[in-house]
Amino acid sequence: MSKLDALLEKYTADLEGLGEKVDPKFLRAVAKSCGPAIYKKDASLVAFSDPEEVARIRKNFLIGKLGLKDTEKLDAGLDTVKGQYTKRSKYRAVVYYLLAKQFKKRSALMG
């Protein structure tokens, strides 16, 4: 099993624990969009308690990668995911999956 496949299993377990019906192809696309960050312990996790990190997710992922407009809806979406994914260690790929799904931007990552 590849490192990516092992990580995808962890991500799938977290998403299923949240009651999500996981689309494996979409999850793989989200994980690949994260680049090498998913293989680094610190970079693979999201700290919603860090305002700078939340600002980076907003700017780099929501606006940059998903192509969303910079509006208050982005903050509401981040708050929704934060409330939904309450596990102490939050995987970046799971957070991005939930955000892309919430904003109906699967196509931005599926190519």
C-alpha positions in Angstrom: 0.0 0.0 0.0 1.4 3.4 -0.9 1.7 6.3 1.6 -1.1 8.1 -0.2 -3.4 5.1 0.0 -2.7 4.8 3.7 -3.6 8.4 4.2 -6.7 8.1 2.1 -7.9 5.4 4.5 -7.4 7.7 7.5 -9.2 10.5 5.7 -12.1 8.2 4.7 -12.5 7.0 8.3 -12.7 10.6 9.6 -15.2 11.6 6.9 -17.3 8.6 7.5 -17.2 9.4 11.2 -18.8 12.7 10.3 -21.6 10.9 8.5 -20.2 11.7 5.0 -20.7 9.4 2.1 -17.1 9.6 0.7 -16.4 9.9 -3.0 -12.9 8.1 -3.3 -12.0 9.8 -6.6 -12.8 13.2 -5.2 -11.0 12.6 -2.0 -7.9 11.5 -3.9 -8.1 14.7 -6.0 -8.3 16.8 -2.9 -5.4 15.0 -1.3 -3.3 15.4 -4.4 -4.2 19.1 -4.5 -2.6 19.5 -1.1 0.8 18.5 -2.5 3.6 17.3 -0.3 2.0 19.0 2.8 0.0 15.9 3.6 3.2 13.9 4.2 4.5 16.3 6.8 3.2 15.9 10.3 2.6 19.6 11.1 1.5 20.7 7.6 -0.9 17.8 7.2 -3.0 19.2 10.1 -5.2 22.3 10.3 -5.3 24.5 13.5 -8.5 26.5 13.4 -7.4 28.2 16.6 -4.6 29.9 14.6 -6.0 33.0 12.8 -3.1 33.1 10.4 -3.7 29.5 9.3 -7.4 30.2 8.8 -6.5 33.3 6.7 -4.1 31.1 4.6 -6.8 28.5 4.0 -9.2 31.3 3.0 -6.8 33.0 0.6 -4.8 30.0 -0.8 -7.5 27.3 -0.9 -10.9 28.9 -1.0 -10.0 31.9 -3.2 -6.9 30.7 -5.0 -7.7 27.0 -5.7 -11.5 27.0 -5.6 -11.8 30.4 -7.3 -14.4 31.7 -4.8 -15.0 35.4 -4.3 -13.7 37.0 -1.1 -17.0 37.4 0.8 -18.3 36.8 4.3 -19.7 33.4 3.0 -16.1 32.1 3.2 -15.9 32.8 6.9 -19.3 31.1 7.4 -18.1 28.1 5.5 -15.0 27.8 7.5 -17.0 28.1 10.7 -19.4 25.4 9.5 -16.5 23.0 8.8 -14.9 23.9 12.1 -18.1 23.0 13.9 -18.6 19.8 11.9 -15.0 18.5 12.3 -14.5 18.7 16.0 -11.7 16.1 16.3 -8.6 17.4 18.0 -6.3 16.7 15.1 -7.9 17.8 11.9 -6.5 16.5 8.6 -5.9 19.2 6.0 -7.3 17.0 3.2 -10.5 16.3 5.2 -11.0 20.0 5.9 -10.4 20.8 2.2 -12.8 18.0 1.1 -15.5 19.4 3.4 -15.0 23.0 2.2 -15.0 22.0 -1.5 -18.1 20.0 -1.0 -19.9 22.7 0.9 -19.1 25.4 -1.7 -20.0 22.9 -4.5 -16.6 23.3 -6.1 -15.7 19.7 -6.8 -15.0 20.6 -10.4 -12.2 23.0 -9.4 -10.2 20.0 -8.0 -11.3 17.2 -10.3 -9.9 18.8 -13.4 
